[in-house]
Amino acid sequence: MRIFLSLYPSGNASVLGSKTWLHNLYEPLLDLGHEVYLVRIDEAETYLKAKRNTVLFKEKFSEYVLQTFKKEYKKKNFNLFFSYFTDKYIYPEIIDEIKKIGVPTANFSCNNTHQFYLTNNIAPHFDYNLHSEKDAGEKFKKIGANPVWFQMAANPKYYYPIKCEKEYDVSFVGGNYAKRSYYIWHLLENNVDVHCFGPNWLVNKPMPFIRNCVKEFRRNLDVIKTLFVLSSEKRSKYSSKISLYDFNKWLRNKYQKNLHYPISDDEMIKLYSQSKISLGFLEVFDNHDPSSITKQHLHLREFEAPMCGALYFTNYCEELTEFYETDKEVIVFRSEHELLEKVKYYLYHPREAEKIRWAGHKKALKCHTYQKRFEDLFTKIGLK
């Protein structure tokens, strides 16, 4: 097939040079023998002289995508228009124009559990909405969009075990949000030497001093709001933000040597092999509001880590059981107490740990590659 693909390469803006989605969504298509015309959103920012997520970028990029698609289509037909767009990237009318040409359109999105608002304007205009969280399908149906479950995976040509010494007992790669700092605190307080790498464990660079001053100002502003806002719901929201901020500040001060800035894609892959145990957390706050309900969804990490040969620990959720045999291929926990108990057990039982580590790796290689995900997808939507 010939595929028009447009995406932003990075999976995390805090990681300079990250190419997460190039490795996972672009390269596997090439491996399968498809011809892919790639429009990188980061390169379009430079070419169009407009900053991503601004109105100016949306206007310029929308026209750029349509004209580029038409130009390349005249040279040779496309079999699929495939994108990883949010509402801030493109106008729905552009998708309608592409569909008029007769090419099926598909848009991938993730984090729909707590950030569905990012795509709800453009979603009804695509033929297929590829969503990584299983239960997100109902959300798409409610707005008149056509959902297709396309769970995350990992490209084994990029994510793989590395021979090296185990330098860390326990590690976590990812941002500090939701209840993650509480789990980490519980391990540290019980003498587990866990190290965290990612945004917001420390005050982010660049200019951390200035950023810290801004954070303190906002925190104090929230305190004032709790005194004068009449709505109990809003007071609860501000109070929850303050409590979480203060807890994370205390954690930074007490355990600074265990908290680290974000690492590169390559360093992350190596870290999985350098760690006896690699952690994951499925919990998120709805709309990032610490006063709201806690939800769960799978991340790339659930597939990247086992693909790299990690002994992987994460929250239990029913959807995870559709991909791994729990406590035989990945270790699951239902509370901070169970996490602590299992971490200590497997640190002291390395043979059992190794057995689970390689069982998870074997399952990931067999079932959870993006190459396989794409083959299954194209069969499902009638393009194979």
Secondary structure, 3 states (H helix, E strand, C coil): CEEEEEECCCCCCCCCCCCHHHHHHHHHHHHCCCEEEEEEHHHHHHHHCCCCCCHHHHHHHHHHHHHHHHHHHHHCCCCEEEECCCCCCCCHHHHHHHHHCCCCEEEEECCHHHHHHHCCCCHHHCCEEEECCHHHHHHHHHCCCCEEECCCCECCCCCCCCCCCCCEEEEEECCCCCCHHHHHHHHHHCCCCEEEECCCCCCCCCCHHHHHHHHHHHHHHHHHHHHHCCCHHHHHHHHHHHHHHHHHHHHHHHCHHHEECCCCHHHHHHHHHHEEEEECCCEEEHHHCCCCCEEECCCCHHHHHHHCCCCEEEECCHHHHHCCCECCCEEEECCHHHHHHHHHHHHCCHHHHHHHHHHHHHHHHHHCEHHHHHHHHHHHCCCC
